[in-house]
Amino acid sequence: MKEVPFANALALVSGLVSLICAAGVWLARDAFVGLFGEIFHGIDLAALPIKEVTMGGVITGLIVVVISGWVLGYIFASLYNKLAK
């Protein structure tokens, strides 16, 4: 498995998921809060303070998610290659 292409793919997918999530929160906050409460086993996310979605926050989050996805993808592919020998 080639590390860089795998890392690039994971970074791209992570970025797309982040943008879809941001759009969902912006368009239907209550539905997303409820959905993520169910995903995290009933944690009441509605009890947490709510911030407005800002373009700066979306961009910052997107950058962090894409970089993290790339690094984790590279580490995963590298470990896979070492363990597959």
LOSE-88146 format. One line per 8 residues: number of its first residue (from 1); for each residue x, z, y of N, C-alpha, C, O. Coordinates in nm, 2 decimals. Layout:
! LOSE-88146
NUM) X/Z/Y/X/Z/Y/X/Z/Y/X/Z/Y | ...
! end
This chain:
! LOSE-88146
1) 0.09/0.00/-0.12/0.00/0.00/0.00/0.09/0.00/0.12/0.18/0.08/0.13 | 0.06/-0.09/0.21/0.14/-0.10/0.34/0.09/0.01/0.44/-0.02/0.01/0.47 | 0.19/0.09/0.48/0.15/0.20/0.57/0.09/0.16/0.70/-0.01/0.21/0.74 | 0.15/0.07/0.77/0.11/0.03/0.91/-0.03/-0.04/0.90/-0.11/0.00/0.98 | -0.05/-0.13/0.82/-0.19/-0.19/0.82/-0.30/-0.09/0.78/-0.41/-0.09/0.84 | -0.27/0.00/0.69/-0.36/0.10/0.65/-0.39/0.19/0.77/-0.50/0.23/0.80 | -0.28/0.24/0.84/-0.30/0.32/0.96/-0.37/0.25/1.07/-0.46/0.31/1.13 | -0.35/0.12/1.09/-0.42/0.05/1.19/-0.57/0.04/1.15/-0.65/0.06/1.24
9) -0.60/0.02/1.03/-0.74/0.01/0.99/-0.81/0.14/1.01/-0.92/0.15/1.06 | -0.75/0.25/0.97/-0.81/0.38/0.98/-0.83/0.42/1.13/-0.93/0.47/1.17 | -0.73/0.38/1.21/-0.74/0.41/1.36/-0.86/0.33/1.42/-0.93/0.38/1.50 | -0.87/0.20/1.38/-0.98/0.12/1.43/-1.12/0.18/1.38/-1.21/0.19/1.46 | -1.13/0.21/1.26/-1.26/0.27/1.21/-1.29/0.40/1.27/-1.40/0.42/1.31 | -1.19/0.48/1.29/-1.21/0.61/1.36/-1.26/0.59/1.50/-1.35/0.66/1.55 | -1.20/0.50/1.57/-1.24/0.47/1.71/-1.38/0.42/1.72/-1.45/0.46/1.80 | -1.42/0.33/1.62/-1.56/0.28/1.62/-1.66/0.39/1.60/-1.76/0.40/1.66
17) -1.62/0.48/1.50/-1.71/0.59/1.47/-1.73/0.68/1.59/-1.83/0.73/1.62 | -1.61/0.70/1.66/-1.62/0.79/1.78/-1.71/0.73/1.89/-1.79/0.80/1.95 | -1.70/0.60/1.91/-1.78/0.53/2.01/-1.93/0.53/1.97/-2.01/0.55/2.06 | -1.96/0.51/1.84/-2.09/0.52/1.80/-2.15/0.66/1.82/-2.27/0.67/1.86 | -2.07/0.76/1.78/-2.12/0.90/1.80/-2.14/0.93/1.95/-2.24/0.99/1.99 | -2.05/0.88/2.04/-2.07/0.91/2.18/-2.20/0.84/2.23/-2.27/0.90/2.31 | -2.22/0.72/2.18/-2.34/0.65/2.22/-2.47/0.72/2.17/-2.57/0.73/2.24 | -2.46/0.77/2.05/-2.57/0.84/2.00/-2.60/0.97/2.07/-2.72/1.00/2.10
25) -2.50/1.04/2.11/-2.52/1.16/2.19/-2.58/1.13/2.33/-2.66/1.20/2.38 | -2.53/1.02/2.39/-2.57/0.98/2.52/-2.72/0.93/2.51/-2.80/0.96/2.60 | -2.76/0.86/2.41/-2.89/0.80/2.40/-2.99/0.90/2.34/-3.11/0.90/2.38 | -2.95/0.99/2.25/-3.05/1.07/2.18/-2.98/1.21/2.14/-2.96/1.24/2.02 | -2.95/1.28/2.24/-2.88/1.41/2.23/-2.94/1.50/2.13/-2.88/1.55/2.03 | -3.07/1.53/2.14/-3.14/1.62/2.05/-3.13/1.58/1.91/-3.11/1.66/1.82 | -3.15/1.45/1.88/-3.15/1.40/1.74/-3.01/1.42/1.69/-2.99/1.46/1.57 | -2.91/1.39/1.76/-2.77/1.40/1.72/-2.73/1.55/1.69/-2.66/1.58/1.59
33) -2.77/1.63/1.78/-2.74/1.78/1.76/-2.81/1.83/1.63/-2.75/1.90/1.56 | -2.93/1.78/1.61/-3.00/1.82/1.49/-2.93/1.76/1.36/-2.92/1.83/1.26 | -2.89/1.64/1.37/-2.83/1.57/1.26/-2.69/1.64/1.22/-2.67/1.67/1.11 | -2.61/1.67/1.32/-2.49/1.73/1.30/-2.50/1.87/1.25/-2.42/1.93/1.18 | -2.61/1.94/1.30/-2.64/2.07/1.24/-2.66/2.07/1.10/-2.62/2.16/1.02 | -2.73/1.97/1.05/-2.75/1.95/0.91/-2.63/1.91/0.83/-2.60/1.96/0.72 | -2.54/1.83/0.89/-2.42/1.79/0.83/-2.33/1.91/0.81/-2.26/1.92/0.71 | -2.33/2.00/0.91/-2.24/2.12/0.90/-2.32/2.24/0.84/-2.30/2.35/0.89
41) -2.40/2.21/0.75/-2.47/2.31/0.66/-2.55/2.41/0.74/-2.55/2.53/0.72 | -2.63/2.36/0.84/-2.73/2.44/0.91/-2.68/2.52/1.03/-2.75/2.60/1.08 | -2.55/2.49/1.07/-2.50/2.56/1.19/-2.59/2.52/1.31/-2.62/2.40/1.33 | -2.63/2.61/1.39/-2.72/2.58/1.50/-2.64/2.54/1.62/-2.60/2.62/1.71 | -2.61/2.41/1.63/-2.54/2.35/1.74/-2.61/2.36/1.87/-2.56/2.35/1.97 | -2.75/2.36/1.86/-2.83/2.37/1.98/-2.80/2.50/2.06/-2.83/2.50/2.18 | -2.75/2.60/1.99/-2.72/2.73/2.06/-2.59/2.72/2.14/-2.57/2.81/2.22 | -2.51/2.62/2.12/-2.39/2.61/2.20/-2.42/2.55/2.34/-2.52/2.48/2.35
49) -2.33/2.58/2.43/-2.35/2.52/2.57/-2.34/2.37/2.56/-2.26/2.32/2.48 | -2.42/2.30/2.63/-2.42/2.16/2.63/-2.35/2.10/2.76/-2.38/2.14/2.87 | -2.26/2.01/2.74/-2.20/1.94/2.85/-2.25/1.80/2.85/-2.30/1.74/2.75 | -2.25/1.74/2.97/-2.29/1.60/2.98/-2.18/1.51/2.93/-2.06/1.54/2.94 | -2.22/1.40/2.88/-2.13/1.30/2.83/-2.07/1.23/2.95/-2.15/1.18/3.04 | -1.94/1.23/2.96/-1.88/1.16/3.08/-1.79/1.05/3.02/-1.74/1.05/2.91 | -1.76/0.95/3.10/-1.68/0.84/3.06/-1.53/0.89/3.03/-1.47/0.84/2.94 | -1.49/0.98/3.12/-1.35/1.04/3.10/-1.34/1.11/2.97/-1.25/1.10/2.89
57) -1.45/1.19/2.93/-1.45/1.26/2.81/-1.45/1.17/2.69/-1.39/1.19/2.59 | -1.53/1.06/2.70/-1.54/0.96/2.59/-1.40/0.90/2.57/-1.36/0.88/2.46 | -1.34/0.86/2.68/-1.21/0.79/2.67/-1.10/0.88/2.61/-1.02/0.85/2.53 | -1.10/1.01/2.66/-1.00/1.11/2.61/-1.03/1.13/2.46/-0.93/1.13/2.38 | -1.15/1.15/2.42/-1.18/1.17/2.28/-1.15/1.05/2.20/-1.09/1.07/2.09 | -1.17/0.93/2.25/-1.14/0.81/2.18/-0.99/0.80/2.15/-0.95/0.76/2.05 | -0.91/0.83/2.26/-0.77/0.82/2.24/-0.72/0.92/2.14/-0.63/0.88/2.05 | -0.77/1.04/2.14/-0.72/1.14/2.04/-0.76/1.10/1.90/-0.68/1.12/1.81
65) -0.88/1.05/1.89/-0.93/1.01/1.75/-0.85/0.90/1.70/-0.82/0.89/1.58 | -0.83/0.80/1.78/-0.75/0.68/1.74/-0.61/0.72/1.70/-0.56/0.67/1.59 | -0.54/0.79/1.78/-0.40/0.84/1.75/-0.40/0.92/1.62/-0.32/0.90/1.54 | -0.49/1.02/1.61/-0.50/1.10/1.49/-0.53/1.02/1.37/-0.47/1.04/1.27 | -0.62/0.92/1.38/-0.65/0.84/1.27/-0.53/0.76/1.22/-0.51/0.74/1.10 | -0.46/0.70/1.32/-0.34/0.63/1.29/-0.23/0.71/1.21/-0.18/0.67/1.11 | -0.21/0.83/1.27/-0.10/0.92/1.21/-0.15/0.96/1.07/-0.07/0.95/0.98 | -0.27/1.00/1.06/-0.32/1.04/0.92/-0.32/0.93/0.83/-0.29/0.94/0.71
73) -0.36/0.81/0.87/-0.36/0.69/0.79/-0.22/0.66/0.74/-0.20/0.63/0.62 | -0.12/0.67/0.83/0.02/0.64/0.79/0.07/0.74/0.69/0.13/0.71/0.59 | 0.04/0.87/0.72/0.08/0.98/0.62/0.02/0.96/0.49/0.08/0.97/0.38 | -0.11/0.93/0.49/-0.19/0.91/0.36/-0.12/0.79/0.28/-0.09/0.81/0.16 | -0.10/0.68/0.34/-0.05/0.56/0.27/0.09/0.59/0.22/0.13/0.55/0.11 | 0.17/0.66/0.30/0.31/0.69/0.26/0.31/0.79/0.14/0.38/0.76/0.05 | 0.22/0.89/0.15/0.22/0.98/0.03/0.16/0.91/-0.09/0.21/0.93/-0.20 | 0.06/0.82/-0.07/0.01/0.75/-0.18/0.12/0.67/-0.25/0.13/0.67/-0.37
81) 0.20/0.60/-0.17/0.31/0.52/-0.23/0.41/0.60/-0.30/0.46/0.56/-0.41 | 0.44/0.72/-0.25/0.54/0.80/-0.32/0.48/0.86/-0.45/0.55/0.86/-0.55 | 0.35/0.90/-0.45/0.29/0.95/-0.57/0.25/0.85/-0.67/0.24/0.88/-0.79 | 0.24/0.72/-0.63/0.20/0.61/-0.72/0.32/0.56/-0.80/0.30/0.49/-0.90 | 0.44/0.61/-0.77/0.56/0.56/-0.84/0.57/0.63/-0.98/0.67/0.60/-1.05
! end
